[in-house]
Amino acid sequence: MMEHPENDEKYKGLIVNKGVTQPPSVNPYLKKRIKRKTNSAEEYVEGILSGNRTMLSKAVTLVESSLPEHHELAQSIIEKCLPHSGNSIRVGITGVPGAGKSTSIDSFGMHLLKNGHKLAVLAIDPSSERSKGSILGDKTRMERLSVEQDAFIRPSPSAGSLGGVARKTREIIILCEAAGFDYIFVETVGVGQSEIAVHSMVDFFLLIQLSGTGDELQGIKRGIMEMADGIVINKADGDNIAKAKIAKRQLQNALHLFPLPESGWTPEVLTYSGYYNIGIEEIWDMIDRYIKFVKDNGYFYQKRNEQSKYRMYETINEHLRNSFYNDPEIAALLLKLEDDLLHARKSSYAAAKEALERYSQLQK
């Protein structure tokens, strides 16, 4: 049988040529992917201590990874970097959404760089509860800092942790300090429970507030104001200057109602404009005075010690929680107890007690 019957004698004048051979589905010129070399903990540490930003970024990725093989390597890197850490000033920055945190950090950071400092910004980006994904767009809002050699900006997904604070932020701080960054900014998602965790890892806690919103005091939880070492009112420019001054008086009066902090420092309220770089020097003068004050009275070192203990107990709690919920027998028991709860066969307290007792037996 002919391949092309159209070429038969009876179809004179009509000629159909043989088609082009189909190429293979895989590019024959595609080289086999070369497996990347895995760096040792010593190589990572050497790179970090020499200020290699690529090595620092890779180490941070290992710390954030949830893979067990990455966890062991990350902990080894952290242990080796620990003796070279602790030499920075850690500043926590929070505020209501839209308060201009990223723009302010851009201005604060440029002020520090001009004075010969090196800055690392750990911007915690909220993860979607549905997709678990993050936009990680903070870097795009820090236009000047993002191109500076002495600035390291690391947006990190909150990964559903308490109030949006990344679980590994404390460990990343150690790596950044070992890399020579003498100022660390930790930016939180917004006013909420995350501030409690951030307060436990910084030396100075800065609250950014807005004026003219009509709820200068109602919009802030008392607990957040009590944690703040300084409150700054952003966007104090143009027609908003008068409103900023009113908000400043209101906040100063509110602070007088609170007991004196353990540090002995009376929190100050300042106004500034992050966009126009107005009042930035005054804010850093306040922070410098605070650091000197708490170092002189010993509170700075006392707080650092308390933070170290807090991290230890928090790590223990996290390990116990993971161990409990990842146990297959406990997971099966919890499903049964949930059914008992729904059908009113057990109280919540009795169900929890049974699960904990069973877990205790399994550990023996």
N, C-alpha and C positions, 0 to 999 in steps of 0.2 A: 504494500500500500504506500502511495506517495506521501511524503511529508507535507507537501503543499499541492493538493489536487488542482488548485487554480492554475498551475503551470502545465496542465495537460494540454494536448494538441487541440482539443476542442475549445479551449479557452485562449486561442491565439490573440496576441496583443495585450494580454493581461499577465504580468509577471510579478510574483510576490517573492521577495528575497528572504533569506533566512534571518530571523531576529538576532539581536545582540545577546550574547550569553549573559545571564544574570550574575552580578558580582556576589561574592560570599557575604553573608549577613554580618560577619565580623571583619573589621578592617585588618587585612594581612600585614599592614605596616605598624599596627599597634603593638608596641613592645610590652612585654610582661611587666606588670607593676612591680616596682622595686619596693621591697618591704623596708619601712623606715626603721632606722636604728633607735632602740630604746635607751634613753639616757639613764645612768645610774644616779642614785641620790647624791653622791659626791659631786658628780658633774653638774647637777642642778644647783647645788649649794654654791659651788665655785662660780657658776654663772651669775647667780643672784648677788653674791657678795661683790662681784666685779661690776655690778650695775647693768648687766645684760638684760634688757627689757623683754626680749623674746623668751629667755629662760624663765624670767619672773612670770610672764603671762602663761607659759606652759605649766609652771608649778601651781599657779592659781587654779588652772583648769583641772589639774589632778586633785586639788583640795575640794573643788566643787563636785567632782565626779562621784557617782553613787556606786561605781563598780568596785567590788572587793579588792581586786588586784591593784587598783589605783589608790585605794585607801591606805594600804600598807606602805606604799612608796611615798605617799604624801606625808604620812606621819613621820617617816624617817627623815624627810626633808625638813619638816617643822622642828623636830628635835635638834637637828644640826644647826638650824638657823636661830634657835632660841637664845643662845649666849650672845648673839649679835643684835638682839632686839631690845625694846624698852627705851630707846633713846629719842623718841619722838613726842610731840605734843598731839594728843588725839582729841579731835573736836567733833562732837555729834551735832548735826544740824537737822532741825525738823521744823514743821510749820503746816498750816492748813493748805490743802490743794490750791494751786494758783497764787501762792504767796510769793513766788519768784525764787524758789530755792536754787534751781540750777543756774539762773542768771546771777544770783548773788554769789554762788560758789565760784563762778567764772571770775567775778570781780575780786572776791576775797583771795582767790588763788593767784591772780596776776599781781596783786599787792605783795603777796609773800615771795613770789618769784623775783620781783624787782628788788627785794631785800636779801637776795642770795639764798633763799630756802628751796628745798625740793618737796614737792607735794604729791601725795597719792590720794585720789578720790575714790571711795567705795560707794557707789550709788546703787542702792537697793531698789530694783525694779519690780513692781507688783506682778505676780504671775496670775494668769487667768485661772479661776477655779474650775472652769469647764475644760479648757484645752491644755492647761498647765504651761502654756507658752507665754513669753514676755516680749515686749517691743524692744526693750533695751535701748531707748532713744535718748537717754540723758547726755551721752557724749555729743550728740548733735546740737544740744542746747548750750554746750560749753565751748563756743566757737574758738575763743582765743586760747584757752587752756589745752584743748585737744591737739594743737599743733606745737606745743612747747616741749622741748627735750627734757626739761626738769619736772614735768608733770606726767603722772600716770593715772589714767581714768579707767576704772574697771566697773562697768555696769554688771550687776549680778542679779539673776532671777531670785525672787523670794521663795520660790518652790513650795508655796503653801505653808511656810512656817509661821510661827506666832507673829501676828501683826505685820507680816511682810518682811521681817528681818531675816536675812540669809543666815542659815545655820553656821556657815563656815567663816563668817566675817572676822571673828577673833583670830582665827588661824591665818587668814590673809593679811591681817594687820602685822603679824609677826614677820611674814615674808617681806612685806613692803619696808618695814623698819630695817631688816637685814640688808635690803637693797640700797639703803642710804637715804630713804625719804624721812625727813625730820618733822614733817607735818602730815597728819592723816585726817582726812575728812570722812565721816560716815554720814551719808544722807539717808534719811528714812522716808518711807512711803508717804506718811502724813500723820496727823495727830491721832493717836490710838495706842493700843497696847505695845506696839513695837518700840515705843520710846523707853519702856522699862528695860528691855534687852539692850538697847543702844546705850543707855545711861550706865549700864554695867560694864561697858568696854571703853568709855572715853574719859578724858580729864576735864573737859569743859563742854557743857550742854547748852546749845544756843537755840532759842525758839524764835522763829521768824513769824511775824504777825502782820496783818494788813490793817489799814485804817479806812474809815468810811464805809465799812460793810454793814454797820448797824448792830453788830453783835461782837464788839471787841472783847467783851468779857464772857458773854454767854457761850461763845463759840469755842472756848478753851476749857478743857477739864482742869479742875483744881489740881489734880495730881501732876499734870504736865507742868503747870506753872511752878509748883513746889520743887520739881526736879531741875528747872531751868536755872543756870548760873548767870544768864543774861538774856534779855528779851530785846529784839530789835524790830522796829516797824519799817517795813519796806515801802517803796513807792512814795516817799516823802518828797515829792517834786511838783512843780507847777501849782495847779489849783488844789492839790491834795495836801499841801504843807500844813495848813490850818487844821485839817482833820487829823493829821498825824500827831500834831502837838496835843490835841484833845485826847486822842487815844493814849498817848504817852502818859498824861496826867492820870487818866483812869487806871492804867496798869500799875503805875507807881503807887497809887492809893490802895489798889487791891493787894499788892505785895506786902504792904505794911500790916495786913491782917494775918499773914502767915508767920509761923514761928521762924526764928533765925535758923538757917541751914546748919548742918553739922560742921561744915567747913568754916563757919564763922564769917563768911563773906555775905554781904548784903547785895542781892542781885540788882543789876542796873537796867534801866530802860533807855534805849537810844533810838533815834530815827535816822534813816538813810535812804538812798536811792541806788539800788543795784544797777539799774540801767544806765544812769548818768554818773556812776562812781562818786556819789556825794556821801560823805560821812563814813567812808570805808576805814580811813586811818583811825578814827575815833573808836570804831568797833575793835580794831586790833590792839589799840592802846588798852582798852578794857580787858581783853583776853590776856594780854601780857601782864597787866597788873594783878589779875586773878591768879595766874600761874605763879607769880612771885610770892603772892600772899599765902597761897596754900603750901608752897614749898618751904616758906619761912616758918609756918606753924606746924609743919609735919603732916598735914592732912593729905597732901599729894601722894606721899609714899604709903600712907595708911590705906587710902582708897585703892591704890594699885594692888596692895596685898589682899584686900577684901575682894577685888575683882578676880584675882587668881583663884581664890577659894571658891568663889561663885561659879567660875568656869569648871572647876573640878566636879562640884556637886551637880551642875547642870549636865555634864558629860555622863556622869553615873546615871542620872535620871533618864537620859536619852537612851543609854545602852539597855537599861532595864526595860524600858518601854518597848524598844525594838525586839528585845529577846522575848518578851511576853507575847506580843502580837504576831511575831513570825513563827511561833511554835505551832506546828500543824495540829497537834492534839488540842491546844487551847483554842485555835481558830474554829475547830469543829464543835467544841464545847460551847463557844460563844453563840454559834448559830442556834444550838439547842436552847440555850438560855434566853435568847431573843424570842424564840417561839413561846417559851414559858411566860415571858413578860407579856406578850401580846394576848395570851389567853388567860391572863391573871392567875397563873398557877404559882408564881413567885413574885416577890417584891424586888425592886431594883437593888436594894441593899443585900438581900439574900442571894441574888444572882451574882452580884459582884464578889461577895464573900466566897461563894462556891468556886468561882473562877480563880480567885487568888489562892485559895487553899489547894486547888488541884495543881496550880503552877508551882507552889511551894513543894508539893510532893514530888513533882517531876525533877526538881533540882537536887533532890537528895540522892 
